[in-house]
Amino acid sequence: QVQVEESGGGLVQAGGSLRLSCAASGRYAMGWFRQAPGKEREFVAAISWSGGNIDYADSVKCRFTISRDNAKNSVNLQMNSLQPEETAVYYCAAGRYYSDRYYSQIQQYDYWGQGNQVTVSS
């Protein structure tokens, strides 16, 4: 069983920035998802094992940056220009390695973190 542990998040004003971090040992593709109250969980960003393949949801492109440091077993999500509608619980997920690719679908991930609250005030 792989443990996926998240940190970061919190409260920020609109237009501000936050950084989320995730720790997961092993060879996994990693992704971030978010779920706002009353809405379905949605894809935010994903990164392959090597870090060479990355994908973002259209809504966060040019504002969010996903990165990883395999020596530290860490994956980070830098979020800039946050908006109130992005208030949600943010989840980190790990997907088994089959090739150096990213995954953008919920069902492609095997292990999930507990979720961290991100609140953006207007």
C-alpha positions as CSV (number, residue, x, y, z in Angstrom):
1,Q,0.0,0.0,0.0
2,V,1.4,3.4,-1.0
3,Q,0.9,6.3,1.2
4,V,0.2,9.6,-0.5
5,E,0.7,12.5,1.9
6,E,-0.2,16.1,1.1
7,S,0.7,19.4,2.6
8,G,0.1,23.0,2.0
9,G,-3.1,24.7,1.1
10,G,-5.0,27.1,3.3
11,L,-6.6,30.5,2.8
12,V,-5.6,33.0,0.2
13,Q,-7.1,36.2,-1.3
14,A,-8.2,36.3,-4.9
15,G,-5.2,36.7,-7.1
16,G,-2.9,35.2,-4.6
17,S,-0.7,32.1,-4.7
18,L,-0.4,28.8,-2.9
19,R,1.8,25.8,-3.1
20,L,0.7,22.2,-2.5
21,S,3.1,19.4,-1.9
22,C,2.7,15.7,-2.1
23,A,4.9,12.8,-1.0
24,A,4.7,9.3,-2.4
25,S,7.5,6.8,-2.6
26,G,7.9,4.5,-5.6
27,R,7.7,4.8,-9.4
28,Y,4.4,6.5,-10.1
29,A,2.8,9.0,-12.4
30,M,1.3,11.7,-10.2
31,G,-1.7,14.0,-10.5
32,W,-3.7,16.6,-8.8
33,F,-7.5,16.8,-8.7
34,R,-9.9,19.1,-6.9
35,Q,-13.5,18.8,-5.7
36,A,-15.6,21.8,-4.9
37,P,-18.7,21.5,-2.7
38,G,-21.6,19.9,-4.6
39,K,-19.4,19.2,-7.7
40,E,-17.6,16.3,-9.1
41,R,-13.9,15.7,-8.6
42,E,-12.0,17.2,-11.6
43,F,-8.6,17.0,-13.1
44,V,-6.1,19.8,-12.5
45,A,-2.6,18.6,-13.5
46,A,-0.6,15.5,-14.1
47,I,3.1,14.6,-14.5
48,S,4.8,11.5,-15.7
49,W,7.4,9.6,-13.7
50,S,10.4,11.4,-15.4
51,G,8.7,14.7,-15.3
52,G,9.1,15.0,-19.0
53,N,5.4,14.7,-19.8
54,I,2.9,17.1,-18.2
55,D,-0.7,18.0,-18.7
56,Y,-3.0,20.7,-17.3
57,A,-6.7,21.3,-17.3
58,D,-7.5,24.2,-19.7
59,S,-8.8,26.3,-16.8
60,V,-5.4,26.3,-15.0
61,K,-2.9,26.5,-17.9
62,C,-0.4,29.3,-17.6
63,R,-1.3,29.8,-13.9
64,F,-0.5,26.4,-12.3
65,T,2.8,24.6,-12.5
66,I,3.3,20.9,-11.5
67,S,6.8,19.6,-10.8
68,R,8.5,16.7,-9.1
69,D,11.7,15.8,-7.4
70,N,12.1,12.0,-7.5
71,A,15.1,12.1,-5.2
72,K,12.8,13.5,-2.5
73,N,9.7,11.6,-3.6
74,S,7.8,14.8,-3.9
75,V,5.4,16.4,-6.3
76,N,4.5,20.1,-6.1
77,L,1.7,22.2,-7.5
78,Q,2.3,25.9,-7.6
79,M,-0.9,27.8,-8.0
80,N,-0.9,31.4,-9.0
81,S,-3.7,34.0,-9.7
82,L,-6.2,31.9,-7.7
83,Q,-9.8,32.8,-8.0
84,P,-12.7,32.2,-5.6
85,E,-14.3,29.6,-7.8
86,E,-11.2,27.5,-7.3
87,T,-12.0,27.0,-3.7
88,A,-12.0,23.2,-3.3
89,V,-10.4,20.2,-1.6
90,Y,-7.3,19.4,-3.6
91,Y,-6.2,15.8,-3.9
92,C,-2.9,14.3,-4.9
93,A,-3.0,10.9,-6.5
94,A,-0.5,8.2,-7.7
95,G,-0.9,5.9,-10.6
96,R,1.1,2.8,-11.4
97,Y,3.9,3.1,-13.8
98,Y,3.5,1.4,-17.2
99,S,5.4,3.8,-19.4
100,D,6.6,7.4,-19.0
101,R,3.2,9.0,-19.4
102,Y,0.8,11.1,-17.4
103,Y,-2.8,10.2,-16.5
104,S,-5.7,12.7,-16.6
105,Q,-8.6,10.4,-15.6
106,I,-9.6,9.6,-12.0
107,Q,-9.9,5.9,-12.7
108,Q,-6.2,5.7,-13.9
109,Y,-5.0,6.5,-10.3
110,D,-4.5,3.8,-7.7
111,Y,-3.7,5.8,-4.5
112,W,-5.1,9.0,-3.2
113,G,-4.2,11.5,-0.5
114,Q,-6.6,12.7,2.2
115,G,-7.2,16.0,0.5
116,N,-6.2,19.5,1.5
117,Q,-8.6,22.5,1.7
118,V,-7.8,25.5,-0.5
119,T,-10.0,28.5,0.1
120,V,-9.8,31.6,-2.1
121,S,-11.6,34.6,-0.6
122,S,-13.0,37.4,-2.8
